[in-house]
Amino acid sequence: MKIVRIQDDAASIRYGALQDDGRIFALEGDIYNGPQVTGELLSGELLAPVEPPAILCIGMNYRKHTEELGKDAPDKPVLFIKSNTSLLGPEMAIELPRFLRSDKVDYEAELAVVIGKPCKNATRETALDYVLGYTCANDVSARDWQIEWGGSQFCKGKSFDTFCPLGPCIVTADEIPDPNQLGIKMVLNGKVMQDSNTADMIFDVQTLIAFLSGSTTLLPGTVILTGTPEGVGLGRTPPVFLQAGDSVSVELEGVGKLANPVIEESV
């Protein structure tokens, strides 16, 4: 099933099942507990497909990405957190910060994992049992605030408003039996900037869930961003950063395409 979250024509927020022909049928019941597809057609604006209680992010998790940054592969997953207020839906605009200015805003195509039930102390063998499904993510990053002015922490540069596009849908786990073998791309203004496969991850999805749930409860709806492959703007010569008027899209095998325009923040 492909689950979407939509603000319908009556301004109500609903969950729906996206069909191959683009139609959306309303879902009845809890999306985490066997929702049922109804015959009611929905229309409106697509939102991020989940409202997460937490957005947990993994840095430097692709081998070739660590190489392009001149870093050694980490011994354990590198964790940081994005603010929930950074959440953004498909086709909505990424805003380049102008009040607290950044001129080094970067793109990062990522596989996002959505947890479907309370998860604590999972093992590699049980980890995927806790997954509701998968979606596309763009871990938008203000590199100046992340690296130069963030006090050695990533969170400020990762948490500006609009810096966590998700979508367009959650593809349930039964339709993606192996999340560690998915093609992933980032396209900027029609040019492919990242073109990789989740097989290049240093820590696979099972390992990440086991690590993040260790002595820590992951609530339903928790989103895990699993890292980005090589080809980020920061790693290029010269660097490539987002500009107003750009269009970026994440393409993830088995999930679809998450596209967003880029504008300047209005201050």
C-alpha positions in Angstrom: 0.0 0.0 0.0 1.1 3.6 -0.7 -0.1 5.8 2.2 -0.4 9.5 1.7 -1.5 12.3 4.0 -3.6 15.0 2.4 -5.4 18.2 3.3 -8.6 17.7 1.5 -10.9 20.3 -0.1 -12.7 20.9 3.2 -9.3 21.7 4.9 -9.4 18.4 6.9 -6.2 16.3 7.2 -6.9 12.8 6.0 -4.9 9.6 5.3 -5.4 7.9 1.9 -4.2 5.1 -0.2 -2.5 6.2 -3.4 -3.4 4.2 -6.5 -1.2 3.6 -9.6 -3.6 5.8 -11.6 -3.1 8.7 -9.2 -6.5 8.4 -7.5 -6.5 8.6 -3.7 -9.0 6.6 -1.6 -9.7 7.5 2.0 -8.2 5.2 4.7 -10.3 4.2 7.7 -8.7 3.4 11.0 -5.2 3.8 12.4 -2.5 3.8 9.8 -0.3 1.8 12.3 -2.9 -0.9 12.9 -4.3 -2.3 9.7 -6.1 0.7 8.0 -8.9 -0.2 5.6 -9.2 1.3 2.1 -12.7 2.8 1.6 -14.5 3.8 -1.6 -14.3 7.5 -0.8 -12.2 9.5 -3.2 -10.0 12.3 -1.8 -8.5 15.4 -3.4 -6.5 18.2 -2.1 -2.9 19.1 -1.2 -0.4 16.3 -0.4 1.4 16.8 2.9 4.4 15.0 4.4 3.0 11.4 4.7 3.5 11.3 8.5 3.7 13.6 11.5 6.7 12.1 13.3 7.2 12.3 17.0 11.0 12.4 16.3 13.2 12.7 13.2 16.4 10.8 13.8 19.2 11.2 11.2 22.3 9.3 10.4 25.4 11.1 9.1 28.3 9.7 7.0 26.5 6.4 6.3 27.6 5.8 2.7 31.1 4.6 2.0 31.7 6.8 -1.1 30.1 9.9 0.7 32.7 9.6 3.5 35.4 9.4 0.9 34.3 12.5 -0.9 34.4 14.4 2.4 37.8 13.0 3.2 36.6 11.2 6.4 37.1 7.8 7.8 34.1 5.5 8.0 32.6 5.7 11.6 32.7 2.8 14.0 29.2 3.4 15.1 26.3 5.3 13.5 26.6 9.1 13.7 23.3 10.4 15.1 21.8 13.9 14.9 18.2 15.1 15.1 16.1 17.5 13.0 13.4 19.6 14.4 9.8 18.5 13.7 9.2 22.1 12.4 11.5 21.4 9.5 9.0 19.0 8.0 7.8 19.7 4.5 5.5 18.1 2.0 6.0 17.2 -1.7 5.9 20.1 -4.1 6.2 22.6 -1.2 9.0 25.2 -1.3 12.3 24.8 0.5 13.1 28.2 1.9 16.7 29.5 2.0 17.2 31.1 5.4 17.5 34.8 5.2 16.7 36.1 8.7 19.4 33.9 10.1 21.2 33.8 6.8 22.8 30.8 5.1 24.4 30.9 1.6 25.5 27.3 1.7 22.3 25.3 1.6 22.9 21.8 0.3 20.7 18.8 -0.8 20.9 15.2 0.5 18.8 12.4 -1.0 17.9 9.8 1.6 15.9 6.7 2.3 13.6 7.4 5.2 12.3 4.6 7.5 8.9 5.0 9.3 8.5 3.1 12.5 5.1 1.4 12.8 4.9 0.3 16.5 6.7 1.0 19.7 10.2 -0.3 19.3 12.8 -0.8 22.1 15.9 -3.0 22.1 15.3 -4.5 18.7 17.8 -6.9 17.3 19.0 -7.1 13.7 16.8 -10.1 13.3 13.6 -8.4 14.6 14.3 -4.8 13.4 12.3 -4.9 10.2 9.2 -6.2 12.2 8.8 -2.6 13.5 8.8 -0.9 10.2 5.6 0.6 8.8 7.2 1.5 5.5 9.6 3.7 3.6 9.6 7.1 1.9 11.9 9.6 0.2 13.6 12.3 2.2 15.8 15.3 1.5 18.0 16.2 4.4 18.5 19.8 3.5 21.5 21.2 5.2 22.9 24.7 5.8 26.6 23.8 5.7 27.8 27.1 7.2 25.6 26.6 10.3 26.3 22.9 10.4 30.1 23.1 10.2 31.2 26.6 11.0 28.7 28.2 13.3 26.9 25.3 15.0 29.1 24.9 18.0 30.2 21.5 16.7 26.6 20.2 16.6 24.7 19.5 13.4 21.2 20.3 14.6 21.0 24.0 13.9 22.2 23.7 10.3 19.8 20.8 9.8 16.6 22.1 11.4 15.6 25.4 9.7 12.0 25.5 8.6 11.3 23.4 5.4 14.6 21.5 5.8 13.0 18.0 5.9 10.9 17.3 2.8 9.3 13.9 3.0 7.1 12.0 0.6 5.3 11.6 -1.6 4.0 8.5 0.1 4.9 5.8 2.6 5.3 2.5 0.8 4.5 -0.2 3.3 7.2 -2.7 4.2 5.5 -5.6 2.6 6.1 -4.0 -0.8 9.8 -3.5 -0.1 11.3 -6.7 1.3 14.9 -5.5 1.2 15.4 -1.7 1.8 19.2 -2.3 1.5 19.1 -2.7 -2.3 17.3 0.4 -3.6 18.5 2.8 -6.2 18.5 6.4 -5.0 19.0 9.7 -7.0 19.1 13.4 -6.4 18.2 15.6 -9.5 18.9 19.3 -9.4 17.4 21.4 -12.3 17.2 18.2 -14.4 20.8 17.2 -13.7 21.5 14.0 -11.8 23.8 15.0 -8.8 23.6 11.8 -6.7 23.1 8.3 -8.2 23.7 5.4 -5.9 22.2 2.4 -4.1 21.4 1.8 -0.5 23.7 -1.2 -0.7 26.5 1.3 -0.2 25.3 2.1 3.3 27.9 1.4 6.0 25.2 0.5 8.5 22.1 -1.1 7.0 18.5 -0.4 8.0 18.4 -3.4 10.5 21.6 -2.2 12.2 20.3 1.4 12.5 17.0 0.3 14.0 18.8 -2.0 16.5 21.2 0.8 17.4 18.6 3.6 17.7 16.2 1.5 19.8 18.9 0.4 22.2 17.6 1.3 25.7 15.5 3.9 23.8 11.8 3.7 22.7 11.1 4.6 19.1 7.4 5.6 19.0 5.1 4.9 16.0 5.7 7.4 13.3 9.3 8.0 14.2 11.2 8.8 11.0 14.8 7.6 10.5 16.9 9.3 7.8 19.5 6.7 6.8 22.2 8.9 5.3 23.1 10.3 1.9 25.3 9.0 -0.9 28.1 10.7 -2.7 27.5 13.7 -4.9 26.4 16.4 -2.3 27.0 20.0 -3.2 29.6 20.4 -0.5 31.8 17.6 -1.9 32.0 19.2 -5.4 34.7 21.4 -6.9 33.5 24.1 -6.8 30.8 23.5 -4.3 27.2 23.6 -5.5 24.6 25.1 -3.2 20.9 25.7 -3.7 19.7 28.9 -5.2 16.3 30.5 -5.4 14.5 29.2 -8.5 16.1 25.7 -8.3 14.1 22.5 -8.4 15.3 19.4 -6.6 13.9 15.9 -6.5 14.7 12.7 -4.7 14.0 9.5 -6.7 13.9 6.3 -4.7 13.4 2.9 -6.3 10.1 1.3 -5.3 8.8 4.6 -3.7 8.7 7.3 -6.2 9.8 10.9 -6.6 9.8 13.8 -4.0 10.1 17.1 -5.8 10.4 20.6 -4.2 11.1 24.1 -5.6 13.5 26.4 -3.8 12.8 30.0 -2.8 14.2 32.6 -0.4 12.7 33.0 3.0 10.4 36.0 3.2 11.5 38.3 6.0 
